[in-house]
């Protein structure tokens, strides 16, 4: 099988020739510090056993009048003694102002002040934030042509935060405030989620004809290490189902991303319209995934991506340890087709020899 055939077989919960494998994206820090500044294409070429998964989303164009009603003033606050660059934004709309702030270092970025702090803020955001007037599928098509049979294309939905309505809401307001609002003012949270999902569905309908193979929804804020199954059932499930129906209608496979606890969510995820589940994060990485138990419970319904402990296998590992962890993942899932071995999220450190061993071990795991 080609890499593309192998991955697509797994995404349709079939049994490929051998264990498919990918990385959950290439972090720029790793590319710069361990792979000599390689780009994604060069990184995949460095590890020939990997099946390629390229992350490319459509481009969007906006009406100039809408952009004028959302004037962003960005202030660079400089770099502190730890190497963190701080920033602040003032967003001016015809109805009032919004503020947010954050920081970034060479590994990651984060928010220190969330954009939405009140009902008034959300109403301003909902009224004035620019919505795409058109979708440009060119970047996806160009990547598809260049990629050929080496792998697949993953996209992210158009959303104000990440993945799904609840995750996006948490990115706008902060996770703890989102949970408090859900407990104290559920009607307001449902209004926010409805606003988000309607816009995502509208833009998704403009994706018709995309050459992407899969889209990633969900997000760690929906994990059962963050919220309860009851909150998930009320504030995630109904909105996910509608968004997933729209994504499936334009021909995409859907993987639901829960980078945290998921064992208490398995049955709910199996009902939300996604075709697969990631990142299958083990307890050693802060999740709660028992890969064998999850496979036995819902492996006939959902494909899985992830499960490999990148701290133990890449960052603090050896080639022998990486191989052993791959074999553990393979044995845990081999009775239920549809598994792609992958680090259980991003990694920033690790001897490239460990990645080489990871890829080669997957090649050797034959069905």
C-alpha positions in Angstrom: 0.0 0.0 0.0 1.0 3.6 -0.5 1.0 5.9 2.5 -2.2 7.5 1.3 -3.9 4.1 0.8 -2.8 3.0 4.3 -4.0 6.1 6.1 -7.3 6.2 4.2 -7.9 2.5 5.0 -7.5 3.3 8.7 -9.7 6.3 8.5 -12.5 4.1 7.2 -11.8 1.6 10.0 -10.3 -1.0 7.8 -7.2 -3.1 8.1 -4.2 -1.9 6.1 -1.1 -3.9 5.2 0.8 -2.7 8.3 0.5 -0.3 11.2 0.1 3.3 9.8 2.0 6.0 11.6 2.2 9.8 11.6 3.3 12.6 13.9 0.8 15.1 15.3 2.3 17.9 13.3 5.9 19.2 13.3 6.6 21.9 15.8 8.8 24.7 14.6 10.9 24.4 17.7 11.7 20.7 16.9 12.4 21.5 13.3 14.8 24.3 14.2 16.6 22.7 17.1 16.7 19.0 16.0 16.2 18.9 12.2 18.4 21.8 11.1 15.5 24.1 10.2 13.8 21.7 7.9 10.2 22.3 6.8 7.4 19.8 7.1 8.2 18.2 3.7 11.8 17.8 4.5 11.1 16.4 7.9 8.9 13.7 6.5 11.5 12.8 4.0 14.0 12.4 6.8 11.9 9.5 8.3 10.8 7.3 5.4 8.7 5.0 7.5 6.2 7.7 8.4 2.9 8.1 6.5 2.5 11.8 5.7 -0.3 13.9 7.3 -0.1 17.5 6.1 -2.2 20.1 7.9 -3.7 22.6 5.4 -6.9 24.6 5.7 -8.6 26.8 3.2 -8.0 30.5 2.9 -10.7 33.1 3.5 -11.5 36.5 2.1 -13.5 39.1 4.0 -15.7 42.1 3.0 -13.8 45.3 3.5 -16.7 47.0 5.2 -16.8 44.2 7.8 -13.1 44.5 8.4 -13.5 48.2 9.0 -16.0 47.5 11.9 -13.3 45.3 13.6 -10.2 47.5 13.9 -7.4 45.7 15.7 -4.7 47.7 17.3 -1.8 45.4 18.2 0.8 46.5 20.7 4.1 44.6 21.1 5.1 44.9 24.7 8.6 43.5 24.2 10.6 40.5 25.5 11.1 39.9 29.2 14.1 38.4 30.9 12.8 34.8 30.3 12.6 35.4 26.5 8.8 35.7 26.6 7.3 38.2 24.1 4.2 39.9 25.5 1.5 41.6 23.5 -1.9 43.3 23.9 -4.7 44.1 21.5 -7.4 46.7 21.5 -10.3 45.9 19.1 -12.5 48.9 18.2 -16.0 48.3 16.9 -18.9 50.7 16.3 -20.5 49.4 19.5 -17.5 49.5 21.8 -14.1 48.1 22.5 -12.7 44.7 23.4 -9.3 43.8 24.8 -7.1 40.7 25.0 -3.4 40.0 25.8 -1.0 37.2 25.7 2.6 35.9 25.4 4.8 33.6 23.4 8.2 32.0 23.5 9.9 29.8 21.0 7.9 26.8 22.0 4.3 28.0 22.4 1.9 30.9 22.8 -0.8 31.6 25.4 -3.4 34.1 26.5 -3.1 36.2 29.7 -6.3 38.1 29.1 -9.3 36.6 27.4 -11.3 38.5 24.8 -14.7 37.9 26.2 -15.3 38.8 29.8 -19.1 39.7 29.9 -22.4 39.2 28.1 -21.8 42.7 26.6 -18.4 41.6 25.2 -19.9 38.5 23.6 -22.7 40.5 22.0 -20.1 42.9 20.5 -18.0 40.0 19.2 -21.1 38.2 17.8 -22.2 41.4 16.0 -19.0 42.8 14.6 -16.4 40.1 14.1 -15.7 39.5 10.4 -17.1 36.5 8.7 -15.7 35.0 5.6 -17.3 36.2 2.4 -15.6 33.5 0.3 -13.4 30.4 0.7 -10.2 29.8 -1.2 -9.6 26.0 -1.6 -6.4 26.7 -3.6 -4.0 26.0 -0.7 -5.6 22.6 -0.1 -5.6 21.7 -3.7 -1.9 22.7 -4.2 -0.9 20.6 -1.3 -2.9 17.7 -2.6 -1.2 17.9 -5.9 2.3 18.0 -4.3 1.6 15.3 -1.8 0.4 12.7 -4.2 0.1 9.1 -2.8 2.5 9.8 0.2 -0.3 10.7 2.6 -3.4 12.7 3.5 -4.4 16.2 4.1 -5.9 17.3 7.5 -7.8 20.6 7.9 -9.2 22.6 10.8 -12.8 24.0 10.6 -13.4 27.7 10.5 -14.0 28.5 14.1 -13.2 31.4 16.4 -11.0 29.2 18.6 -10.3 25.5 17.9 -12.2 22.5 16.6 -15.7 22.6 18.1 -18.1 25.2 19.7 -17.3 24.4 23.3 -13.6 24.5 22.7 -13.9 27.7 20.8 -16.0 29.2 23.6 -13.4 28.3 26.2 -10.7 29.9 24.1 -12.8 33.1 23.9 -13.6 33.3 27.6 -11.2 31.0 29.4 -11.9 27.5 30.5 -12.7 28.2 34.2 -15.1 31.1 33.4 -16.8 28.9 30.7 -17.4 26.1 33.3 -18.8 28.6 35.8 -21.1 30.2 33.2 -22.3 26.7 32.2 -23.2 26.0 35.8 -24.7 29.4 36.6 -26.1 30.7 33.3 -26.6 27.8 31.0 -29.0 29.7 28.8 -26.3 32.3 28.0 -23.7 29.5 27.2 -26.2 27.8 24.8 -26.8 31.2 23.1 -23.0 31.5 22.6 -22.6 27.9 21.4 -25.5 28.3 19.0 -23.9 31.5 17.6 -20.6 29.8 17.0 -22.0 26.6 15.5 -24.3 28.5 13.0 -21.3 30.4 11.7 -19.1 27.3 11.5 -21.8 25.4 9.5 -22.3 28.4 7.1 -18.6 28.4 6.3 -18.3 24.6 6.1 -20.9 24.6 3.4 -18.5 26.8 1.3 -15.9 24.0 1.6 -17.7 21.9 -1.1 -15.0 20.5 -3.4 -12.2 20.5 -0.9 -9.4 18.0 -1.5 -8.8 17.5 2.2 -9.3 14.0 3.6 -10.0 14.7 7.2 -10.9 17.5 9.6 -10.1 17.8 13.3 -12.8 18.9 15.7 -13.1 18.7 19.5 -10.5 20.0 21.8 -9.0 19.4 25.2 -11.6 21.6 27.0 -14.1 18.8 26.4 -12.0 16.1 28.0 -13.2 14.4 31.1 -10.2 15.7 33.0 -11.7 19.1 32.4 -15.5 18.7 32.4 -18.0 16.1 33.5 -19.8 13.7 31.2 -23.0 15.6 32.1 -21.6 18.9 30.9 -20.2 17.2 27.8 -23.6 15.8 27.0 -25.3 19.2 27.4 -22.7 21.6 26.0 -20.7 19.6 23.5 -22.7 16.7 22.1 -25.7 18.5 20.4 -23.4 21.2 18.8 -20.8 18.6 17.7 -23.5 16.5 16.0 -24.6 19.4 13.9 -21.1 20.6 13.0 -20.1 17.0 12.1 -23.1 16.5 9.9 -22.1 19.6 7.9 -18.5 18.4 7.6 -19.5 14.9 6.5 -21.8 16.5 3.9 -18.8 18.0 2.1 -17.0 14.6 2.1 -14.7 14.8 5.1 -13.7 12.1 7.6 -13.8 13.6 11.1 -11.5 12.9 14.0 -12.5 14.2 17.4 -9.6 15.5 19.4 -9.6 15.0 23.2 -6.1 15.7 24.5 -6.8 14.7 28.0 -9.2 12.3 29.7 -11.5 10.4 27.4 -12.5 7.0 29.0 -15.7 8.4 30.5 -16.5 10.1 27.1 -16.2 7.1 24.8 -19.9 6.3 24.5 -20.7 10.0 24.0 -18.1 10.5 21.3 -19.4 7.4 19.5 -22.8 9.3 19.3 -21.5 12.7 18.1 -21.0 11.9 14.4 -17.2 11.8 14.4 -15.6 8.8 12.6 -12.5 8.7 14.8 -10.9 9.8 18.1 -7.5 11.2 19.1 -5.2 11.7 20.9 -5.6 8.6 23.1 -3.4 10.2 25.8 -2.1 7.7 28.3 -2.0 8.3 32.1 1.8 8.8 31.9 1.1 11.9 29.7 -1.7 13.3 31.8 -4.7 11.6 30.2 -6.5 8.5 31.2 -6.5 6.4 28.0 -6.3 2.6 28.3 -5.8 1.9 24.6 -6.8 -1.8 24.8 -9.9 -1.1 26.8 -11.0 1.8 24.5 -10.4 -0.4 21.5 -12.5 -3.2 22.9 -15.3 -0.7 23.8 -15.6 1.4 20.6 -13.0 0.2 18.2 -15.6 -1.2 15.9 -17.2 2.3 15.6 -14.3 4.7 15.7 -10.8 4.7 14.3 -8.1 5.9 16.7 -5.0 8.2 16.2 -2.4 8.5 19.0 -1.6 6.6 22.1 2.2 6.8 21.9 3.9 8.3 24.9 6.2 10.9 23.3 7.8 11.8 26.6 8.9 8.3 27.3 9.6 7.3 23.6 11.0 10.5 22.1 12.0 13.2 24.6 13.5 10.9 27.3 13.6 7.7 25.4 15.9 5.5 23.4 15.4 3.7 20.1 14.7 0.5 22.0 12.1 2.2 24.2 10.4 3.8 21.2 10.1 0.4 19.5 8.7 -1.2 22.6 6.0 1.5 23.0 5.0 1.1 19.4 4.6 -2.6 19.9 2.5 -2.0 23.0 0.2 0.3 20.9 -0.1 -2.3 18.1 -0.9 -5.2 20.4 -3.6 -3.1 22.2 -5.4 -2.3 19.0 -4.7 -5.1 16.5 -8.0 -6.9 17.1 -9.9 -3.8 16.0 -9.0 -2.2 12.7 -8.6 1.5 12.2 -5.6 2.6 14.3 -2.9 5.1 13.3 0.1 5.1 15.7 1.0 8.6 16.6 2.4 10.6 19.5 -0.4 11.6 21.8 0.0 15.3 20.8 2.9 17.6 20.0 6.5 17.1 21.0 9.4 19.5 21.2 12.5 17.5 22.1 14.0 14.1 21.3 16.8 12.4 19.5 15.9 11.9 15.8 17.1 8.4 16.2 14.1 7.7 18.4 11.8 8.9 15.7 13.6 6.7 13.2 13.0 3.7 15.5 9.4 4.7 16.0 8.7 4.8 12.2 10.6 1.6 11.5 8.8 -0.3 14.3 5.5 0.7 12.7 6.7 -0.6 9.4 7.5 -4.0 11.0 4.0 -4.3 12.7 2.2 -6.3 10.1 -1.5 -7.3 10.2 
